[in-house]
Amino acid sequence: MDSIGGFHEVENDGELSLVYHHPKYQPIPQTQTPTSPFGETAIDDLSFQPLFLCPIPRYFKAWSDSNYDDTYPISSSPEFVISTTRIQQEDDHSILPLFWCNNKDFDVDGGCYACKGSNFGTDYYVCVEHPYDIIFHKECVQSPSEIKHPYHPEHSLQLSYRSARAPKIECLCCGRIATYLLYYCTRCDVVMHTICAMKSISFVVDQPKSHDHPLTLFPRQASLTCDVCGLLRKNPTYVCLRCNFVAHNDCMYSPRIIKISRHHHRISYTSSLQSREWSCGVCRKSIDGDYGAYTCNKCDDYAVHVRCALRIDVWDGVELEGVPEEDDITQDVGPFEIISEGVILHFLHDHHLRLEVSILYDEKKICQACVLPIYEDNRYCCVECDFTIHEICAKNRRRIQHALHPHPLTLSGVSKYDTDTFRCNACDRCCGGFVYMCPRKECTFDLDVRCASICEPFNFQGHKHPLFLALGPGENPICQVCTSKSLIPLNCIKCDFIVCMKCATLPYKAKYTHDRHYLTILWGEEVCNKDWCEVCERNLEDTGTKFFYWCNECCTTLHIACLFDDEPYVKPGQTLKWKGRPQEVKVLGKKNLSRPLCDSCKYPCQGKIYSGDEGIACSMKCASDLFSFL
């Protein structure tokens, strides 16, 4: 195992700092000459510089040795050493500092391939062995397998690789979510980015945003409550001895004015609140007015915890102090042009649409926006083709600010990934209708129009209290309707009720072709195990169903998947593709007269049919098994 990285005290211009060094190849901490990431050599003699190993085979070997766990330690040395005492791995190869390669530029939008962090380092390495000349932060390349850090003096931190599937956890230094290559304490469940772990630490910080006096590093960080966020956290802490003021290192630079996804006005930081009861506009929990918070200058009753306001899914990371306010969301252009009375031209369709009122239910008619059947609702129908859309869906705004994403979302009829469908980030369903997408290149956030319609407070017809998006990232409780883990939960702040977005966006009432009444959703204790599904003719007790549609007058019972299919928001006629693979699957409508056997599960196809070169499938799951395209 390589030597442990650590810190030394260094005084520069009278200011004392803790500076990272490694005893093997950085024996004496010293001020480094700035280097350019664009080709200028800044080191006079490179002959004594050690060679470093490409991180990819380094952590892939550790991954295979760990039985493919979500988080696993990396114990190998970062140095590329060729000797008779060490067996070189077949894929091991050294990499080059980027300033050695005069024809290589660092892509500021691409980020480091090891930690996936984007453009927050200074020096970089390039791997020319990789087909795309991938880039790594210097800190990620030179990271020793173990480090002793002043912010966590109790235990050493182990270099580890943490997959995106693992529960979300924030970096002890910067407060951002840390995944992939990082330092980890298994005893305390503490993580640090590699770059954060190697940054120099000032003993004294001169007048940060949160306080008027210099703050001094206090080593026993877990014993003091932060005056900015009001929390007792295991974070590096600074104190002002003159004022008895305490601030975490990631709180003392909190921005003054920001815009968050949960409120339509800007909010400003204040060191204390007026004496009254306050509830956080994000987590809905009580706020202690003796500590810092964010408040709205236009709404007298709105306040947010500091840590809630600065969450990565709530704030876009932009400081707005001194920036003029522009409410461009409310000035959005409407979704259609009125041609005449009852006739419009929607921006996502080329032909005129005519309003039709209260037409009887036709199971073949679906809304092109939300992909739900059109019952007795008003709808717009195209005068030239089969395009149909709910009247309410036609009024969906072209640009919205949604609680689930910090950036404004734009409405589109086409996925930006060159496919007919997309996967909604809220309900995790495959969708083929209109999509609210984040236009930023670095964002991969998509929201279907049903999930986009969810706002706080949300009135769920199966519960007596309003629901909120009050739980933080990584909190995935069990939905009390479908009994599955919630990707994005809506929760009641008065009781323990939880419902996932997938269930919350299903229509409470639905129509079945062979029943003249509306069916309603039923779940939990009301489920009768003696009922049979009208479509698949299977006993609910046999299928373990606790969630279905039910007609109280006719005693008609249907599985959710039998009424709407397992992927209800994929339209017949669409083609499914995945990440550019050559296999394509055509989605066909249900066969009312015949039910062909699925080539995967061998059961009759009840709803839509997925057709490909290898046969047909009755569901997305069977299509995945049969065609290997997901």
Solvent accessible surface area in square Angstrom, and as a share of the most:
residue,aa,sasa,rsa
1,M,159,0.71
2,D,10,0.05
3,S,39,0.25
4,I,76,0.38
5,G,0,0.00
6,G,13,0.13
7,F,31,0.13
8,H,86,0.39
9,E,114,0.51
10,V,47,0.27
11,E,120,0.54
12,N,90,0.46
13,D,138,0.72
14,G,61,0.59
15,E,123,0.55
16,L,72,0.36
17,S,25,0.16
18,L,22,0.11
19,V,35,0.20
20,Y,26,0.10
21,H,18,0.08
22,H,0,0.00
23,P,66,0.41
24,K,109,0.46
25,Y,35,0.13
26,Q,42,0.18
27,P,87,0.55
28,I,128,0.65
29,P,29,0.18
30,Q,141,0.63
31,T,123,0.72
32,Q,104,0.46
33,T,89,0.52
34,P,119,0.75
35,T,30,0.18
36,S,29,0.19
37,P,32,0.20
38,F,116,0.48
39,G,11,0.10
40,E,125,0.56
41,T,81,0.47
42,A,26,0.21
43,I,56,0.28
44,D,155,0.80
45,D,75,0.39
46,L,50,0.25
47,S,89,0.57
48,F,174,0.72
49,Q,78,0.35
50,P,44,0.28
51,L,80,0.40
52,F,5,0.02
53,L,4,0.02
54,C,1,0.00
55,P,3,0.02
56,I,26,0.13
57,P,17,0.11
58,R,11,0.04
59,Y,9,0.03
60,F,107,0.45
61,K,90,0.38
62,A,16,0.12
63,W,94,0.33
64,S,54,0.35
65,D,99,0.51
66,S,20,0.13
67,N,123,0.63
68,Y,128,0.49
69,D,74,0.38
70,D,54,0.28
71,T,37,0.21
72,Y,6,0.02
73,P,79,0.50
74,I,2,0.01
75,S,63,0.41
76,S,43,0.28
77,S,25,0.16
78,P,0,0.00
79,E,24,0.11
80,F,32,0.13
81,V,66,0.38
82,I,134,0.68
83,S,50,0.33
84,T,144,0.84
85,T,130,0.75
86,R,73,0.27
87,I,154,0.78
88,Q,59,0.26
89,Q,78,0.35
90,E,172,0.77
91,D,99,0.51
92,D,18,0.10
93,H,43,0.19
94,S,33,0.21
95,I,2,0.01
96,L,56,0.28
97,P,13,0.08
98,L,1,0.01
99,F,20,0.08
100,W,74,0.26
101,C,14,0.08
102,N,114,0.58
103,N,122,0.62
104,K,42,0.18
105,D,99,0.51
106,F,12,0.05
107,D,83,0.43
108,V,73,0.42
109,D,93,0.48
110,G,54,0.52
111,G,12,0.11
112,C,2,0.01
113,Y,85,0.32
114,A,0,0.00
115,C,10,0.06
116,K,96,0.41
117,G,10,0.09
118,S,63,0.41
119,N,73,0.37
120,F,58,0.24
121,G,18,0.18
122,T,99,0.58
123,D,21,0.11
124,Y,8,0.03
125,Y,17,0.06
126,V,0,0.00
127,C,1,0.01
128,V,70,0.40
129,E,112,0.50
130,H,45,0.20
131,P,114,0.72
132,Y,176,0.67
133,D,40,0.21
134,I,17,0.09
135,I,22,0.11
136,F,0,0.00
137,H,0,0.00
138,K,38,0.16
139,E,31,0.14
140,C,0,0.00
141,V,1,0.00
142,Q,21,0.09
143,S,0,0.00
144,P,0,0.00
145,S,0,0.00
146,E,37,0.16
147,I,0,0.00
148,K,86,0.36
149,H,5,0.02
150,P,36,0.23
151,Y,18,0.07
152,H,6,0.03
153,P,69,0.43
154,E,104,0.47
155,H,45,0.20
156,S,34,0.22
157,L,0,0.00
158,Q,42,0.19
159,L,0,0.00
160,S,2,0.01
161,Y,31,0.12
162,R,17,0.06
163,S,16,0.11
164,A,52,0.40
165,R,174,0.63
166,A,4,0.03
167,P,98,0.62
168,K,96,0.41
169,I,27,0.14
170,E,76,0.34
171,C,2,0.01
172,L,12,0.06
173,C,13,0.08
174,C,44,0.26
175,G,13,0.13
176,R,95,0.35
177,I,42,0.21
178,A,0,0.00
179,T,27,0.16
180,Y,53,0.20
181,L,3,0.02
182,L,0,0.00
183,Y,0,0.00
184,Y,30,0.11
185,C,4,0.02
186,T,102,0.59
187,R,189,0.69
188,C,34,0.21
189,D,77,0.40
190,V,12,0.07
191,V,0,0.00
192,M,0,0.00
193,H,9,0.04
194,T,0,0.00
195,I,4,0.02
196,C,8,0.05
197,A,0,0.00
198,M,25,0.11
199,K,109,0.46
200,S,72,0.46
201,I,8,0.04
202,S,51,0.33
203,F,48,0.20
204,V,82,0.47
205,V,17,0.09
206,D,105,0.54
207,Q,111,0.49
208,P,10,0.06
209,K,84,0.36
210,S,17,0.11
211,H,30,0.13
212,D,111,0.57
213,H,43,0.19
214,P,58,0.37
215,L,0,0.00
216,T,54,0.31
217,L,26,0.13
218,F,65,0.27
219,P,89,0.56
220,R,175,0.64
221,Q,14,0.06
222,A,47,0.36
223,S,63,0.41
224,L,54,0.27
225,T,51,0.29
226,C,0,0.00
227,D,42,0.22
228,V,0,0.00
229,C,8,0.05
230,G,23,0.22
231,L,78,0.39
232,L,112,0.56
233,R,45,0.17
234,K,109,0.46
235,N,12,0.06
236,P,1,0.01
237,T,0,0.00
238,Y,5,0.02
239,V,14,0.08
240,C,4,0.03
241,L,156,0.78
242,R,185,0.68
243,C,59,0.36
244,N,135,0.69
245,F,29,0.12
246,V,13,0.08
247,A,0,0.00
248,H,0,0.00
249,N,20,0.10
250,D,23,0.12
251,C,0,0.00
252,M,5,0.02
253,Y,117,0.45
254,S,8,0.05
255,P,10,0.06
256,R,82,0.30
257,I,48,0.24
258,I,0,0.00
259,K,58,0.25
260,I,2,0.01
261,S,7,0.04
262,R,28,0.10
263,H,18,0.08
264,H,126,0.56
265,H,39,0.17
266,R,42,0.15
267,I,1,0.00
268,S,22,0.15
269,Y,27,0.10
270,T,40,0.23
271,S,78,0.50
272,S,59,0.38
273,L,24,0.12
274,Q,145,0.64
275,S,122,0.79
276,R,124,0.45
277,E,162,0.73
278,W,22,0.08
279,S,64,0.41
280,C,1,0.00
281,G,3,0.03
282,V,0,0.00
283,C,19,0.12
284,R,63,0.23
285,K,140,0.59
286,S,92,0.60
287,I,10,0.05
288,D,81,0.42
289,G,19,0.18
290,D,118,0.61
291,Y,56,0.21
292,G,4,0.04
293,A,0,0.00
294,Y,0,0.00
295,T,25,0.15
296,C,8,0.05
297,N,126,0.64
298,K,132,0.56
299,C,30,0.18
300,D,127,0.66
301,D,98,0.51
302,Y,30,0.12
303,A,0,0.00
304,V,0,0.00
305,H,37,0.17
306,V,0,0.00
307,R,42,0.15
308,C,18,0.11
309,A,0,0.00
310,L,28,0.14
311,R,34,0.12
312,I,111,0.56
313,D,39,0.20
314,V,0,0.00
315,W,44,0.15
316,D,45,0.23
317,G,48,0.47
318,V,66,0.38
319,E,53,0.24
320,L,23,0.11
321,E,95,0.43
322,G,79,0.76
323,V,68,0.39
324,P,105,0.66
325,E,87,0.39
326,E,139,0.62
327,D,68,0.35
328,D,70,0.36
329,I,27,0.14
330,T,94,0.55
331,Q,141,0.63
332,D,43,0.22
333,V,105,0.61
334,G,41,0.39
335,P,17,0.10
336,F,53,0.22
337,E,104,0.47
338,I,125,0.63
339,I,70,0.35
340,S,57,0.37
341,E,175,0.78
342,G,28,0.27
343,V,21,0.12
344,I,5,0.03
345,L,55,0.27
346,H,1,0.01
347,F,67,0.28
348,L,50,0.25
349,H,30,0.13
350,D,131,0.68
351,H,56,0.25
352,H,72,0.32
353,L,0,0.00
354,R,124,0.45
355,L,52,0.26
356,E,56,0.25
357,V,92,0.53
358,S,75,0.49
359,I,73,0.37
360,L,144,0.72
361,Y,54,0.21
362,D,64,0.33
363,E,57,0.26
364,K,160,0.68
365,K,70,0.30
366,I,37,0.19
367,C,0,0.00
368,Q,42,0.19
369,A,1,0.00
370,C,6,0.03
371,V,5,0.03
372,L,24,0.12
373,P,21,0.13
374,I,1,0.00
375,Y,18,0.07
376,E,84,0.38
377,D,66,0.34
378,N,48,0.25
379,R,8,0.03
380,Y,14,0.05
381,C,20,0.12
382,C,13,0.08
383,V,67,0.38
384,E,125,0.56
385,C,55,0.33
386,D,126,0.65
387,F,25,0.10
388,T,2,0.01
389,I,0,0.00
390,H,16,0.07
391,E,39,0.18
392,I,134,0.68
393,C,13,0.08
394,A,0,0.00
395,K,110,0.46
396,N,37,0.19
397,R,109,0.40
398,R,78,0.28
399,R,67,0.25
400,I,24,0.12
401,Q,51,0.23
402,H,8,0.04
403,A,16,0.13
404,L,23,0.12
405,H,16,0.07
406,P,19,0.12
407,H,18,0.08
408,P,33,0.21
409,L,0,0.00
410,T,41,0.24
411,L,10,0.05
412,S,25,0.16
413,G,32,0.31
414,V,106,0.61
415,S,12,0.07
416,K,80,0.34
417,Y,96,0.37
418,D,119,0.62
419,T,26,0.15
420,D,69,0.36
421,T,11,0.07
422,F,14,0.06
423,R,79,0.29
424,C,1,0.00
425,N,62,0.32
426,A,1,0.01
427,C,4,0.03
428,D,67,0.35
429,R,20,0.07
430,C,11,0.07
431,C,1,0.01
432,G,6,0.06
433,G,8,0.08
434,F,12,0.05
435,V,1,0.01
436,Y,6,0.02
437,M,20,0.09
438,C,0,0.00
439,P,85,0.53
440,R,92,0.34
441,K,169,0.72
442,E,126,0.56
443,C,18,0.11
444,T,95,0.55
445,F,26,0.11
446,D,5,0.03
447,L,0,0.00
448,D,1,0.01
449,V,9,0.05
450,R,18,0.07
451,C,0,0.00
452,A,15,0.11
453,S,81,0.52
454,I,6,0.03
455,C,85,0.51
456,E,41,0.18
457,P,78,0.49
458,F,36,0.15
459,N,118,0.60
460,F,16,0.07
461,Q,129,0.57
462,G,30,0.29
463,H,37,0.16
464,K,170,0.72
465,H,41,0.18
466,P,43,0.27
467,L,0,0.00
468,F,20,0.08
469,L,4,0.02
470,A,6,0.05
471,L,45,0.22
472,G,16,0.15
473,P,60,0.38
474,G,40,0.39
475,E,84,0.38
476,N,54,0.27
477,P,40,0.25
478,I,95,0.48
479,C,0,0.00
480,Q,84,0.37
481,V,2,0.01
482,C,34,0.20
483,T,87,0.50
484,S,60,0.39
485,K,145,0.61
486,S,0,0.00
487,L,89,0.44
488,I,43,0.22
489,P,11,0.07
490,L,0,0.00
491,N,16,0.08
492,C,5,0.03
493,I,85,0.43
494,K,144,0.61
495,C,51,0.31
496,D,128,0.66
497,F,17,0.07
498,I,20,0.10
499,V,0,0.00
500,C,9,0.05
501,M,0,0.00
502,K,75,0.32
503,C,3,0.02
504,A,9,0.07
505,T,15,0.09
506,L,10,0.05
507,P,27,0.17
508,Y,70,0.27
509,K,102,0.43
510,A,0,0.00
511,K,21,0.09
512,Y,28,0.11
513,T,70,0.41
514,H,145,0.65
515,D,11,0.06
516,R,198,0.72
517,H,35,0.16
518,Y,73,0.28
519,L,0,0.00
520,T,42,0.24
521,I,9,0.05
522,L,31,0.15
523,W,41,0.14
524,G,33,0.32
525,E,178,0.80
526,E,118,0.53
527,V,19,0.11
528,C,59,0.35
529,N,58,0.30
530,K,169,0.71
531,D,25,0.13
532,W,150,0.53
533,C,1,0.01
534,E,91,0.41
535,V,15,0.09
536,C,22,0.13
537,E,123,0.55
538,R,104,0.38
539,N,25,0.13
540,L,0,0.00
541,E,111,0.50
542,D,113,0.58
543,T,46,0.27
544,G,56,0.54
545,T,21,0.12
546,K,96,0.41
547,F,25,0.10
548,F,1,0.00
549,Y,0,0.00
550,W,45,0.16
551,C,2,0.01
552,N,118,0.61
553,E,129,0.58
554,C,62,0.37
555,C,84,0.50
556,T,14,0.08
557,T,2,0.01
558,L,0,0.00
559,H,21,0.09
560,I,23,0.12
561,A,49,0.38
562,C,14,0.09
563,L,24,0.12
564,F,15,0.06
565,D,19,0.10
566,D,50,0.26
567,E,21,0.09
568,P,9,0.06
569,Y,0,0.00
570,V,1,0.01
571,K,28,0.12
572,P,65,0.41
573,G,45,0.43
574,Q,21,0.09
575,T,26,0.15
576,L,3,0.02
577,K,58,0.25
578,W,81,0.28
579,K,164,0.69
580,G,76,0.73
581,R,114,0.41
582,P,133,0.83
583,Q,31,0.14
584,E,87,0.39
585,V,0,0.00
586,K,91,0.39
587,V,0,0.00
588,L,64,0.32
589,G,31,0.30
590,K,82,0.35
591,K,98,0.42
592,N,97,0.50
593,L,181,0.90
594,S,66,0.42
595,R,113,0.41
596,P,45,0.28
597,L,106,0.53
598,C,1,0.00
599,D,61,0.32
600,S,38,0.24
601,C,48,0.29
602,K,132,0.56
603,Y,122,0.46
604,P,51,0.32
605,C,4,0.02
606,Q,46,0.20
607,G,6,0.06
608,K,15,0.06
609,I,4,0.02
610,Y,1,0.00
611,S,32,0.21
612,G,21,0.21
613,D,135,0.70
614,E,101,0.45
615,G,21,0.20
616,I,41,0.21
617,A,0,0.00
618,C,30,0.18
619,S,17,0.11
620,M,8,0.04
621,K,149,0.63
622,C,13,0.08
623,A,0,0.00
624,S,31,0.20
625,D,91,0.47
626,L,41,0.20
627,F,9,0.04
628,S,74,0.48
629,F,2,0.01
630,L,70,0.35
